[in-house]
Amino acid sequence: MLIEFKVTNFRSIKDEQVLSLVANNYDHSLPENLIHPDLARLPRVKLLKGATIYGPNASGKSNILAALRFMANFVENSATRIAPNDPTGTKPFCLDEESLSKPSRFEVMVVIEKTRYVYGFTLDKQRVFQEYLVAFPKGSAQNWFRRTYDPKKNNYTWDHSASFFKLDTELCNKTRPNSLFVSTGAQFNNAQLTTIYNWFSEGLAFINLGLKSRLGRSFTASLIEEQKQNVTAIIALLKSADFGITGADVTHKELTADFGITGADVTHKELTAEEIKAKYPPSMVRDMEITGKSAGLKTLEISFKHRGASGKDANIDFTEESAGTQRFFSLVGPWLDILEHGYTVLIDELETSLHPMLVSDFLKLLFSSKFNKKGAQVIFTTHNPILLDTDIIRRDQVWFTEKDDNGATHLYPLTDYKPRKAESLVRGYLAGRYGAIPFIPEGLKIK
């Protein structure tokens, strides 16, 4: 579970921005939206099952999610996919020269198996300058390690004061300047470092529903095809979404000469995913099943059953359904998976191609104590103001982004404005009371 995320000097973010999922103890609304983590010495702390970020286009709300995604990717890959002299990949704030020469900083506070951890690092395009991990198993801070680069000596110093953590000198020496100690430790099966590594690699998920999204339908389809235990739930959700769907069929079809592929290609089963992408058009690749190191040349075929006028079912191909139906189907499998495993998931533009009522119902499932029993959380960006005046989102779950005159993103909570209990948040937001809306005083102009 995520408690808090901090980021400094990344993309449109210049100064430190903080996203907190700690609930306001004075807000007693919607108790189902809360998680009780039972933290040592913090019995009154409750966490939120989600947060939403509003803001005008190009205000940086997507960059808040992108920052956490960069952090996760660097944790997962810095020890294995980044060569010794490769750049780290960070992108500092580029609208002033001072920030360009400064490092970026990332930090999370999380709960893993009822223990609180603080983990963070600072890096520029060439190296990691600082990395640290603090654990609170009994409520008091245990400094497991702190790694700091000394530019005068051109080496790293290591600080470690917790008797519960053994600092492995051999692992320290194996950690490259452009990689993380946590990443290196996980590769060598260090159990304590793997704990925080696994939160990033297995407990955190990212879904992009924006214009450039290629959210695959294959995950939901595979659950149906393999008859996983949540197939019944998938079909029930499809039926209840008012698409007129009564069922779904999933099959795989071998590619043939009809697709412009030679017979030799059809029988060859050892093409890598990269070779598939290079050999065939993107439109075809998106429909191929590509898994692991090699890919079989098959297409995924999905059809939905609709009740006809005669009372008999008629099959309609997935590609002939509306964009909203396709998007709903593509999202429903991952959504059930999130609930089943208790992931923390970040979603950019949740409402894309989905009716606001469907978005609301997705959130109701995640905020429900009945269906969300493992503390799943969702952090999403949206432009949909309707959610603000519903009984789905608490006020401490609402955040805004806007840019200052220097082009830097600022992230702030709705609670900073202390809106009255009876105040219409939709009306206040659209009137600009909380900021975070486009400022176009004279309207769009052609000339």
C-alpha positions as MATLAB code, in Angstrom:
seq = 'MLIEFKVTNFRSIKDEQVLSLVANNYDHSLPENLIHPDLARLPRVKLLKGATIYGPNASGKSNILAALRFMANFVENSATRIAPNDPTGTKPFCLDEESLSKPSRFEVMVVIEKTRYVYGFTLDKQRVFQEYLVAFPKGSAQNWFRRTYDPKKNNYTWDHSASFFKLDTELCNKTRPNSLFVSTGAQFNNAQLTTIYNWFSEGLAFINLGLKSRLGRSFTASLIEEQKQNVTAIIALLKSADFGITGADVTHKELTADFGITGADVTHKELTAEEIKAKYPPSMVRDMEITGKSAGLKTLEISFKHRGASGKDANIDFTEESAGTQRFFSLVGPWLDILEHGYTVLIDELETSLHPMLVSDFLKLLFSSKFNKKGAQVIFTTHNPILLDTDIIRRDQVWFTEKDDNGATHLYPLTDYKPRKAESLVRGYLAGRYGAIPFIPEGLKIK';
ca = [
       0.000    0.000    0.000;
       1.174    3.483   -0.825;
       1.184    6.075    1.954;
       3.018    8.924    0.264;
       5.017    9.769   -2.867;
       7.472   12.650   -3.256;
       9.197   13.833   -6.430;
      11.513   16.727   -7.249;
      12.935   17.962  -10.573;
      11.350   15.580  -13.051;
       9.753   16.640  -16.345;
       7.408   19.562  -15.578;
       7.964   19.154  -11.816;
      10.608   21.537  -10.471;
      10.208   21.819   -6.695;
       9.211   18.929   -4.439;
       5.610   17.764   -4.913;
       3.912   15.398   -2.469;
       0.956   13.080   -3.066;
      -0.427   11.689    0.192;
      -2.928    8.874    0.661;
      -3.283    9.470    4.394;
      -6.944   10.016    5.243;
      -8.206   13.058    7.129;
      -9.264   11.816   10.586;
     -11.859   14.586   10.833;
     -13.669   13.426    7.696;
     -16.106   10.660    8.634;
     -17.681   10.272    5.190;
     -17.526    7.117    3.062;
     -15.739    4.817    5.553;
     -15.522    2.086    2.897;
     -13.008    4.251    1.037;
     -10.533    3.747    3.869;
      -7.877    1.154    4.703;
      -6.873    0.456    8.308;
      -3.200   -0.613    8.026;
      -2.731   -1.215   11.772;
       0.717    0.379   11.885;
       2.881    0.127   14.992;
       2.571    3.281   17.135;
       0.231    4.824   14.545;
      -3.136    3.255   15.443;
      -5.238    6.202   14.228;
      -3.655    6.425   10.767;
      -6.011    5.411    7.975;
      -5.142    5.259    4.300;
      -7.261    6.048    1.268;
      -8.170    3.424   -1.316;
      -7.499    5.939   -4.019;
      -7.018    9.507   -5.182;
      -7.975   11.457   -8.271;
      -5.967   14.257   -9.878;
      -7.704   17.060  -11.810;
      -6.041   19.689  -13.914;
      -6.031   21.351  -17.329;
      -4.202   19.804  -20.263;
      -0.410   20.107  -19.955;
      -0.632   20.986  -16.239;
       1.517   18.003  -15.292;
      -0.999   15.628  -13.736;
       0.204   12.801  -15.976;
       3.783   13.633  -14.984;
       2.978   12.871  -11.342;
       2.097    9.331  -12.420;
       5.030    9.237  -14.852;
       7.407   10.086  -12.008;
       6.292    7.102   -9.942;
       6.440    4.941  -13.047;
      10.015    6.066  -13.720;
      10.919    5.257  -10.131;
       9.419    1.768  -10.438;
      11.125    1.090  -13.773;
      14.491    2.208  -12.431;
      14.127   -0.016   -9.376;
      13.218   -2.981  -11.579;
      15.772   -2.479  -14.361;
      18.796   -0.504  -13.194;
      20.815   -3.601  -12.244;
      19.877   -5.699  -15.268;
      18.920   -3.603  -18.297;
      21.152   -0.570  -17.932;
      24.727   -1.081  -19.146;
      27.628    0.293  -17.049;
      27.958    3.553  -18.997;
      24.306    4.017  -19.984;
      22.368    7.103  -18.825;
      19.861    6.650  -16.004;
      16.989    8.024  -18.105;
      15.808   10.752  -15.749;
      14.441   13.952  -17.303;
      14.956   17.016  -15.104;
      12.896   20.190  -15.348;
      14.179   21.824  -18.527;
      12.826   25.372  -18.371;
      15.733   26.737  -16.364;
      19.444   25.948  -16.548;
      19.874   25.489  -12.800;
      17.382   22.621  -12.656;
      18.970   20.946  -15.683;
      22.201   20.575  -13.744;
      20.519   19.342  -10.561;
      19.574   15.729   -9.749;
      16.028   14.359   -9.583;
      14.694   12.933   -6.326;
      12.082   10.217   -5.753;
      10.718    8.823   -2.482;
       7.886    6.544   -1.411;
       6.469    5.629    1.962;
       4.706    2.268    1.742;
       3.194   -0.466    3.868;
       4.333   -4.027    3.193;
       2.915   -6.762    5.410;
       2.008   -4.263    8.159;
       5.492   -2.705    8.216;
       6.113    0.867    7.103;
       9.093    1.631    4.859;
      10.580    4.829    3.442;
      12.683    4.317    0.324;
      14.148    6.907   -1.999;
      17.002    7.926   -4.246;
      18.523   10.955   -5.942;
      20.124   10.763   -9.381;
      21.112   12.742  -12.419;
      21.527   11.500  -15.981;
      24.826    9.751  -15.202;
      24.722    8.389  -11.664;
      22.878    7.784   -8.403;
      23.931   10.345   -5.775;
      21.997    8.995   -2.825;
      19.863    5.968   -1.985;
      18.312    5.075    1.367;
      15.923    2.634    3.033;
      14.346    3.099    6.463;
      12.051    0.517    8.072;
       9.606    0.937   10.971;
       8.784   -2.665   12.021;
       8.044   -1.651   15.629;
       7.234    1.990   15.041;
      10.749    3.397   15.515;
      12.982    4.163   12.545;
      15.637    1.615   11.587;
      18.158    3.013    9.119;
      18.820   -0.070    6.983;
      21.211    1.727    4.675;
      22.113    5.105    3.208;
      24.412    5.296    0.217;
      25.930    8.682   -0.640;
      28.278    9.685   -3.458;
      31.362   11.678   -2.434;
      32.472   13.694   -5.520;
      35.834   14.616   -3.951;
      36.808   10.992   -3.408;
      34.791    9.715   -6.392;
      33.313    6.878   -4.341;
      30.299    6.007   -2.175;
      30.040    6.117    1.578;
      27.648    3.727    3.314;
      25.795    4.510    6.520;
      23.917    1.782    8.311;
      22.777    1.702   11.928;
      20.103   -1.000   12.106;
      21.117   -4.289   13.685;
      18.164   -5.888   11.895;
      19.815   -5.330    8.514;
      23.182   -6.777    7.508;
      24.991   -4.536    5.040;
      26.624   -6.902    2.558;
      29.968   -5.369    1.493;
      30.152   -7.612   -1.565;
      26.749   -6.354   -2.741;
      27.854   -2.771   -2.140;
      30.855   -3.305   -4.400;
      28.679   -4.872   -7.111;
      26.333   -1.877   -7.231;
      27.250    0.307  -10.206;
      27.092    4.136  -10.099;
      24.105    4.154  -12.484;
      22.155    1.425  -10.663;
      20.433    0.957   -7.309;
      21.532   -1.097   -4.326;
      17.963   -2.408   -3.942;
      17.964   -3.582   -7.580;
      21.345   -5.259   -7.205;
      20.353   -6.904   -3.940;
      17.188   -8.339   -5.476;
      19.220   -9.883   -8.314;
      21.357  -11.688   -5.723;
      18.330  -12.789   -3.664;
      18.876  -10.569   -0.649;
      15.611  -11.189    1.192;
      15.333   -7.799    2.895;
      16.102   -5.766   -0.219;
      13.813   -7.979   -2.294;
      10.915   -6.944   -0.038;
      10.962   -3.343   -1.267;
      11.957   -4.403   -4.809;
       8.885   -6.653   -5.060;
       6.572   -3.825   -4.049;
       7.660   -1.938   -7.166;
       7.806   -4.958   -9.495;
       4.711   -6.843   -8.300;
       2.608   -4.545   -6.124;
       2.511   -1.518   -8.421;
       0.658   -1.447  -11.753;
       0.205    1.175  -14.479;
      -2.639    1.519  -16.990;
      -2.773    4.183  -19.693;
      -6.217    4.869  -21.154;
      -5.197    8.043  -22.990;
      -5.162    8.794  -26.703;
      -1.881    6.913  -27.224;
      -3.003    3.903  -25.226;
      -2.849    0.416  -26.659;
      -4.480   -1.246  -23.675;
      -4.661   -4.850  -24.758;
      -7.763   -6.962  -24.631;
      -5.680  -10.134  -24.418;
      -5.517  -10.195  -20.598;
      -9.291  -10.234  -20.172;
      -9.598  -12.662  -23.082;
      -7.058  -15.037  -21.540;
      -9.057  -15.164  -18.301;
     -12.141  -16.220  -20.263;
     -10.289  -18.687  -22.467;
      -8.517  -20.369  -19.555;
     -11.709  -20.371  -17.496;
     -10.120  -18.644  -14.535;
     -12.171  -18.316  -11.371;
     -13.203  -14.725  -12.180;
     -14.706  -15.577  -15.579;
     -18.178  -15.486  -14.030;
     -17.466  -12.014  -12.703;
     -16.261  -10.808  -16.128;
     -19.398  -12.038  -17.869;
     -21.583  -10.597  -15.108;
     -19.918   -7.190  -15.474;
     -20.346   -7.258  -19.257;
     -24.028   -8.098  -18.852;
     -24.622   -5.433  -16.220;
     -22.930   -2.637  -18.201;
     -25.958   -2.182  -20.503;
     -24.093   -3.100  -23.700;
     -26.704   -5.714  -24.623;
     -24.086   -8.453  -24.204;
     -25.122  -11.878  -22.941;
     -21.793  -13.710  -23.262;
     -18.331  -13.776  -24.831;
     -16.308  -16.261  -26.883;
     -12.529  -16.303  -27.222;
     -10.563  -18.356  -29.752;
      -7.098  -18.380  -31.294;
      -6.616  -18.657  -35.015;
      -3.406  -19.629  -36.824;
      -2.264  -16.954  -39.265;
      -2.544  -18.080  -42.868;
      -1.694  -16.804  -46.327;
      -4.817  -14.650  -46.085;
      -2.769  -12.363  -43.851;
       0.026  -12.080  -46.405;
       2.272  -14.499  -44.517;
       4.042  -17.397  -46.224;
       3.511  -20.986  -45.203;
       7.022  -21.140  -43.770;
       6.225  -18.225  -41.501;
       3.063  -19.869  -40.249;
       4.849  -22.982  -39.086;
       7.833  -21.178  -37.559;
       7.285  -20.842  -33.796;
      10.525  -19.302  -32.583;
      10.320  -15.703  -33.738;
      11.129  -13.244  -30.957;
       8.717  -10.464  -30.084;
      11.141   -7.950  -31.630;
      11.256   -9.953  -34.881;
       7.457  -10.138  -34.971;
       7.195   -6.349  -34.570;
       9.798   -5.743  -37.287;
       8.277   -8.241  -39.737;
       4.571   -7.432  -39.630;
       2.430   -4.260  -39.675;
       1.602   -2.672  -36.273;
      -2.123   -3.270  -36.798;
      -1.451   -7.007  -37.118;
       1.054   -7.148  -34.263;
      -1.492   -5.682  -31.864;
      -3.752   -8.655  -32.556;
      -1.023  -11.278  -32.205;
      -0.393  -13.276  -29.088;
       3.169  -12.393  -28.108;
       4.441  -13.931  -24.894;
       7.833  -14.711  -23.438;
      10.950  -14.909  -25.579;
       9.205  -16.410  -28.597;
       5.837  -15.905  -30.191;
       3.491  -18.255  -31.944;
       1.847  -16.795  -35.029;
      -1.733  -16.702  -33.873;
      -4.392  -14.063  -33.771;
      -6.773  -13.547  -30.892;
     -10.440  -13.572  -31.908;
     -13.099  -12.249  -29.536;
     -16.809  -12.088  -30.174;
     -19.734  -11.060  -28.001;
     -23.139  -12.695  -27.842;
     -26.113  -10.378  -28.214;
     -29.723  -11.432  -27.765;
     -31.484  -11.096  -31.122;
     -35.111  -10.195  -31.830;
     -36.012  -13.857  -32.250;
     -34.633  -14.661  -28.815;
     -31.534  -16.351  -30.216;
     -27.995  -15.121  -29.601;
     -26.060  -13.486  -32.428;
     -22.260  -13.158  -32.368;
     -20.666   -9.766  -33.071;
     -16.898   -9.461  -33.542;
     -14.948   -7.408  -31.009;
     -13.778   -4.968  -33.691;
     -17.390   -4.152  -34.609;
     -18.294   -3.115  -31.067;
     -18.211    0.497  -29.892;
     -15.009    2.039  -28.568;
     -16.587    2.145  -25.106;
     -17.426   -1.562  -25.171;
     -13.912   -2.431  -26.334;
     -12.383   -0.251  -23.630;
     -14.634   -1.698  -20.932;
     -13.721   -5.263  -21.936;
     -10.014   -4.414  -21.995;
     -10.198   -2.864  -18.520;
     -12.476   -5.311  -16.731;
      -9.941   -8.163  -16.568;
      -7.110   -6.030  -15.161;
      -9.565   -4.395  -12.733;
     -10.608   -7.733  -11.262;
      -6.940   -8.725  -11.076;
      -6.205   -5.545   -9.121;
      -8.938   -6.399   -6.617;
      -7.801  -10.005   -6.341;
      -4.159   -9.174   -5.565;
      -4.443   -5.807   -3.800;
      -2.269   -3.838   -6.202;
      -1.658   -0.106   -6.119;
      -2.542    0.976   -9.657;
      -2.005    4.258  -11.503;
      -4.357    5.093  -14.377;
      -3.989    8.001  -16.760;
      -7.299    9.404  -18.088;
      -9.634    6.866  -16.519;
     -12.732    8.176  -18.290;
     -11.418    7.706  -21.868;
     -14.208    6.172  -24.014;
     -16.174    5.239  -20.890;
     -19.458    6.746  -19.742;
     -19.128    8.593  -16.399;
     -21.559    6.140  -14.782;
     -19.340    3.195  -15.780;
     -16.319    4.987  -14.324;
     -18.285    5.523  -11.123;
     -19.231    1.865  -10.937;
     -15.614    0.761  -11.487;
     -14.617    2.964   -8.553;
     -17.450    1.637   -6.401;
     -16.086   -1.886   -6.872;
     -12.607   -0.801   -5.812;
     -13.790    1.222   -2.817;
     -16.108   -1.583   -1.670;
     -15.041   -3.551    1.411;
     -16.861   -6.563   -0.020;
     -14.827   -6.750   -3.246;
     -11.593   -5.012   -2.187;
     -10.376   -7.118    0.706;
      -6.613   -6.781    0.123;
      -6.176   -3.025    0.209;
      -6.050   -2.282   -3.511;
      -5.585    1.407   -4.344;
      -6.156    3.445   -7.492;
      -4.630    6.816   -8.347;
      -6.049    8.264  -11.541;
      -6.159   11.434  -13.585;
      -9.431   12.700  -14.988;
     -11.244   15.690  -16.484;
     -14.664   14.447  -15.359;
     -16.035   16.914  -12.752;
     -19.197   14.870  -12.125;
     -17.314   12.638   -9.684;
     -16.796   15.613   -7.383;
     -20.467   15.816   -6.386;
     -21.152   12.092   -6.037;
     -21.094    9.885   -2.974;
     -18.125    7.954   -4.403;
     -15.094   10.199   -3.761;
     -14.156   11.699   -0.406;
     -12.888   15.270   -0.394;
      -9.461   14.207    0.863;
      -9.160   11.982   -2.221;
      -9.232   14.955   -4.620;
      -6.030   16.616   -5.855;
      -5.286   19.294   -8.442;
      -2.362   20.261  -10.658;
      -1.601   23.563  -12.313;
       1.490   25.281  -13.684;
       2.971   28.509  -12.395;
       4.281   31.362  -14.567;
       7.599   29.524  -14.976;
       5.942   26.370  -16.354;
       6.457   24.286  -13.204;
       3.785   21.869  -11.969;
       2.227   22.290   -8.536;
       0.199   19.493   -6.929;
      -2.176   20.364   -4.091;
      -5.225   18.825   -2.350;
      -8.806   20.067   -2.403;
      -8.716   20.133    1.407;
      -6.385   23.160    1.248;
      -9.476   25.184    0.319;
     -11.612   23.853    3.187;
     -14.840   23.761    1.109;
     -18.054   23.939    3.101;
     -19.908   20.690    3.677;
     -22.881   21.722    1.502;
     -20.759   23.391   -1.173;
     -21.078   22.089   -4.742;
     -17.571   21.009   -5.677;
     -18.470   20.755   -9.367;
     -19.717   24.343   -9.447;
     -16.715   25.568   -7.472;
     -14.251   23.704   -9.680;
     -15.778   24.901  -12.961;
     -15.895   28.456  -11.598;
     -12.162   28.288  -10.930;
     -12.461   28.439   -7.140;
      -9.797   25.733   -6.706;
      -7.703   26.615   -9.748;
      -6.584   23.764  -12.011;
      -8.733   24.772  -14.992;
      -7.683   26.224  -18.376;
      -7.341   30.026  -18.381;
      -8.560   31.279  -21.767;
     -10.104   34.720  -21.057;
     -10.835   35.571  -24.695;
     -11.472   32.057  -25.984;
      -9.582   30.167  -28.664;
      -8.522   32.295  -31.629;
      -7.683   31.436  -35.223;
      -6.136   34.842  -35.966;
];
